[in-house]
């Protein structure tokens, strides 16, 4: 199978070719490896590849035999390095599969490597000291987002059709938006984080993937969803597979539109224009839209402070545990300035402050739940600006404390984190692009708790009305676009 043919198919399409015997799994895997070699020197999205050790029977699942990449964070694969983008954990090898890795194996996905992440996934740009910056295939001078930036850049460039991603504050949706992909953050409790974790970042983190087509993400979620023994959260299982929802008409929906973010960050003109075009598209499809204000239940400063306390306390605990296990120091030789600042700040968070932050989480969840009593969905830009140039996020980071770093991240991504706090599903859809630069612009749709089905229905309708998979970046495994 030539790479030029490989990149013409999404994951479901490749699996169907193999099921019919038109191409062998070995040929597809070889094409994927060639695709990685073709694009990775330009984008630095894949930090390691390895020989596949899974050989599923073609047709055994909807994604059997499809090449896959896992993020270097939030998942462990027995015998493979899990470095979390950090010098602190460089060379660390996982002893066993996590629950999600077991499900990926059962899904028939052929994991061939791991993708880049910022240090400990603690940034919305992927520029770790350990492996260097991941570049956006649409414009290599710009960032690919984070923390699943390697996954986003690899899928956008055609290395693989779908890849693993995580999301604790937008880490899946941000790379989806910057790289022109579809990315859905599932409901809290939809996919297990076990067995090492009962929850990630106190329930803010979830597992998922990014893809070039809606049906690929739906098929992936169908294969990895569901609880495992000991999980602290439970999301009611859907009445039918998500893959079936993609082709079901959503019916007329009431969609609130939030053009300007909480906290006062203004949406840049190119993104505001893309939002207007999206609203017109929705209305042409029969949906009712109206501009809304959405109460978080707390003030923005209180929201950011609570999330800072939760996240930095988690970072402090993780760093201490990893350093003790690996026998390494916690200093500038092992950690970047922003992570060190989070570590220091997290050690200063008191028990009562941590509990108060959990109370804020509850108030935000209740506040957003009230919104979804009167509206089916909420539409926002995924991000208020186009992908920034590499290096922009890190300027002056050494002068910031833990709160200052989170304030910076929330300023650049003010629309995404509320849905992690509330635990509700949200997706970034590459409906449109900037008319000047051609850079993709993601639109975020959020739904009430457990309503991924509604999001997949709308996403499928938008994809049929305004297809995006034919838009390819300059760095593309199939050759110049």
N, C-alpha and C positions, 0 to 999 in steps of 0.2 A: 504494500500500500504506500503510495507516494504521499508526502506531506501535503501537497496541494489538494489531494483528495481528502485526506484526514481532516483538515481544517474546515472542510465544507459541511461536516456533520457535527451535530451536537452529541451529547453523551447517549441519549436515548436512541438517536439514529445510528451511532456506532454499534450499540448493543444489538440493534435489530439486524444490521449487516452481518454481525457474527452469528446471531441466532439462525439466520438463513443460510449460513455457510458461504457467503460471498467473500468473506475475508476471515482470516484466522486471528485469534487473540494475539498470537506472537507477532503477526504483521502489524496489528494496531499498536501494540506496545513498542515495536521498533520505530514506527512513525512518530509516536509520542516522544521517544528519546531523541530522535532527529530534530523534532520541533523545538525541544528544550535547548539543544545545542545551537540551533539557529538563532534563537532570540535572547538567550540568557546573557551573553556577553554585553548586550546593549542595555539590559534592564536590571540585571542582578536580582532576579526574583526568586530563583531556586538556589538554595544554599548547598544541597546535597542530593544526589540520586543514588540508587542502589538497584541491584538485580531483584526483580519481583519474586516473591516466594509464595504467591497465591496463584493457582491456576483453576479458576472456576469454569464450570461447564457453560458454554454459550447458551443463552436462553433461559438459564436457571433463575435469573432475576431480571428486572427491567434495566439494570445497569451492569450485568455480568460481563466481565472482560474489559471494562472501560478504564483507561489509565487515570490515575488519581494522585493528587499531591496533598499531604497533610501539612498543616501549619506547625511551625517549630514552637508551639505553645498550646497548652490546654488539652493535649492528647499524648499518650505514650504508646510506642510500638516496641515490643520486646526486641532487644538486641540492636536497636537503632538509637542514635544520639538525639537527646532532647535538651537543647542548649538555651532555649528561651531568648535568643538574641543577645546573650550576656557573656562577658568574660568570666563572671562569677561561676557560671555553670558550663563553661566551654569543655567539651569532651565528655560530658556526662552521658551515660548510656542507660536507657530504660531497661528495667529487669522484666517487665511484664506488660501485656496489653491493658489499656484502660477499657472500660465498658464500651465506649464509642468505637475504639479500634476494633474490638470484637465484632461490633455490628457492621462496620465497614467491610470486614472480611466476609461476613455472612452475606452482605449485599453483593458480593462478587466483584467489588472494585479492586483494581490492581494498583496498589500503592507503590509508586516508583521513586518517591523522594519527598523532601520537605521544603517549605517555602519560608522566606524571610519574615521576621517580625521585629519591631523595635524592642529594646531591652525590657524584658518581663511584660511585654505588650502594653507598656505604660506610656503610650504616645499615640497621636493620630497621624503621625508620619513615620515611615519605615526607614530610618537612617541610623542604625546601630553602629557603634564603634567596632563591634566584633566582625561584621561582614560588610560594612559600608552601605551606602544608600541604595534603595530600590528605586528605579526610575519609571516614570509613567510612559507606557508605550505610545501614547498619543503625542507626547512632547517630553523627551528624555531629560530636559532641563527642569522639569517639574516633578513633584513628588507623586507617589502612587497612593498616598493615604496610609492609614494604619488603624488598628494594629495588624490587620490582615492584608497588609500592602503587598507582600510577596504573592499571596494567593490572587489578589486582584490583578496585578500586572501579568502574572503567568497566564491566567485565563484570557485576559483581554488580548494578549499577544498570540494566542492560539496554541500554547504549549500543551494544555489539557483543556477539555471542555467544561469541567467543573472541578472545584477544589474546596477542601475543608477551610472553614473560617470560624472565628469566635467573635463575640460581641458583648462587651461590658459597658460601653458608653457610646457605641456607634462603630465599633471596630470592624464590623462586617459591612454595614451600609455605607460608610465613608469611602472605602476602596471601591465598592460597587459604583458609587456616584462618580468618583474621579476617573474610573477606568471604563465607563460605559457598559456596566454589567447589571444583571438583576441580582439582588441580594435580599433575602427575607430573614429577619431576626425572629425566631420563634417565640412563643409564649414561654414564660418561666415554668420549668418543669416538663417541657415537651421532650427534651433530649437529656439523658442522664450525664452528669459530670463525674460519676463514680469510677472506680471505688476509692480513689485517693481523696476526693473532695465530696462533701455533702452538698455544698453550694459554692459558687465562685463569687467573690466580692459581695458576700451577703445577699446572694440572689440576683445580683445585677447581671452576671455573666451567663451567656447561653452559647450553645454549639449550633453550627449550621454550615452553610456553604455559599459560594458565589458561582454564577454560571452565565452563559451567554443567552440562554433561553429559559423561559419560565418553566417549561415542562421538566427540564433537568433538575431545577431546584425542588420542584414538587416531588419528583421521583426519589431524589436523595432524602428528603425529609420523611417520606413514607418508609424508607428503609432503615432510618436511624431513630425514629421517634419511639416513645414508649418508656415506661418507668423500669427501673432496676431495683432489686432489693435494697432497702435502706435509704432510698431517695427521700429528701425532706419535702419536696413539692410534688404535686400531681396535677396534671392538666388532663381533663376528660378527653378521651380519644375521639377522633372525628368519626362521623357516621359513615363516611365513604373515603376511599383513598384521595389524597390531595391531587394526585395525577388526574383523577376524573374531574376535579373542580376546575382545572385549567380550561376545559372546553365547555363548561356550563355557563350560560348567560347569567350575569350577576343581577339582572333586573335593574330598575331605576333605583339609584342610591341617593341618600341625602349626605352630601359631603361638605363639611366645613373646611374653609381655607384660611390658613394662618400665614400670611405673607411675611410678617416680621416676627423675629424670634423673641422669646422670653429674655429678659435681661437688657433689652434695648439695642442689641446688635442689629444694624441695618443690613438688609439684603442688597447685594450689589446689583447694578442695573442689568447685566446679562442674565443673572439668575432670576430676577424679577420678571424679565421679559419671557423667560422660559416657563415660569409659573403661569403667566397669563395665557400662553399658548396651550398649556396643559388644561387649564380651566375651560378654554373654548372647546378643546377636544372632548372633555368630559361631558360638556353640555350638548355637543353634537351627538353623543352616544345616548342621550336621554337622561343623564344624571342631573340632579339639582344641586347647585353649588351656592354657597353664601360665605362671605367673609365673616370670621368669628374671632372672638377672644376666648381663650381657654385658661381657666384658673388652675394653677398648679396646687393650690391649697396652702402654699407657703411663698414668702418673698424670694426673689432670685438670689440675693446674697445668702439667705438662710439655706436655700437649696444647694448652692455651690459649697458652702461651708460644711454641710452635712455630708455631701459626697466626698469632699476632701478628707474628712475624718474617717469615713468608711474605707476609702481606697488606700490612704496612707497607712492606716493601721494594718490592713491586709498586706501591703507591700513590706512593712516592717517585719511582720511575722514570717512572711515567705523568705525574705532575705536572711533573717537570722537562722531559720531552719536549714536553708540551702548551704549557707556558709558553714554551719556546724557539721552538716553531713559530709561536705566535701573538704573540710579543713582549710578553708580559704578566708582571707581577711575581708572585712567590709570597709573598703576605702576606695580611693580614686584609681587604684590599680585594677579593681574588679568591677566597679560600677560607674556609670555616667553621672554627671552633676544632677540631673533631674531625679534620678533614682535615689541618689544619696540624700537629696533634699527631702524626698518622700519618706525615706527611712527615718531620718531625724524627726520629721514632723509627726510621723506615725507613733514614735515612741513617746511623744508628748501628749497624745490623745488619752484622756482619762476614761475610766470605765463609765461614769455617768455621761460624759460627752458622747461616747460611742452609742450608748442606749438612746440618747436623745436623737442621734442621727438616724437610728432605726425608726424612731417615731416620725421623723420627717419622711422617711421612705413610705410609711403607712399613709400619711396625710396626702402625699402625692398620688399614691395608688387610688385612694378614695376620690380625690378630686378629678382625676382623669376618668374614673369609672362613671362619675356623674355626667361628664360630657357625652359618653357613649350611650347614655340612656335616651338621648334625643337625636343623635346623629349616628349614621352607619360607620363613617370613616372620617379621618382628619387628614387633610393634605397640607404639606409644608414643603419647601425646598429641603432636600437632604442636607445641604450645606449652603451657607449664605454667599459663597464666593467660588470662583474657578480654582482649580488646583494651584497651590502656591509653588513658587520656585523652591528647589532644594536648598536647605539651609535656613529658610525663613523662620521655621518654628523654633529652631535651636538658638537663635540669636539672643545672647544675654541670659541663657538658661542658668549659667553658673551663679547669677546674682539673685535667682528666685528661690523662695522657700517652697515648701510643699503646697501651701495654699496658692501662692503665685503661679505655680506650674498648672494647677487645675483650673485656675481662673483663665490662664492663657488657652488651654485646651477647650474650655467651654465657650470662650469668645470666638474661637474658630469653628466650633461645632455646637452651636447652641440649640439646635432642633432635635438632636438625637437622644440625649441621655435620659430625658424624662420617661421614655418608654422602657428603658432598662430599669429605672427606679420603680415604675408601676408594674413591670413584668408583662406588659402587653405586647402583642406582635406588631412589627412595623417592617415595611419593605422600601427599598430604593429601586426605582424603575427608571431606566434610561430612555425616557419618552422622547427627549429632544436634545439638542446640542446648541452651543453658542454660535450664533450666526456669523460672528466675526472670525473667531479662531478655529471653529470646528470642534472644540473640546467638548466632551460629553457633559451633560448636566443631569444629575439625578433628582427625581421627585420622590419624596417620602409620603407614603400612605400608612396610617396607623389605624388599628381596629381594636375593639374591646377584647378582653381576656379570652383566649381560646379561639379567636375567630380568624385563624389562618385561612380557613376555607373561603371566607369572603374576600380576603386579599388575593388569593390565587385566582378566583373568578374574575376580579377586576383586572388583574395583571394579564391574564390570558386575553381578555377583551382588548386591552390597550395594545398588546403585542400584535394582535390580528389587525387592528385599525391602523397602527403606525409601526410597522416592523423595524427592529433595530439591529438584528443579528447580522445583516448585510453590511453594516457600517464597521469598518476595520481600521485600526491605527496604522501609523507609519511603520512601527516595529511589529511585524506580522509574520508568523511562521510560514505562511503561504506565499511570501514575497511581498514586494511593495504594493500597498493598497492604492 
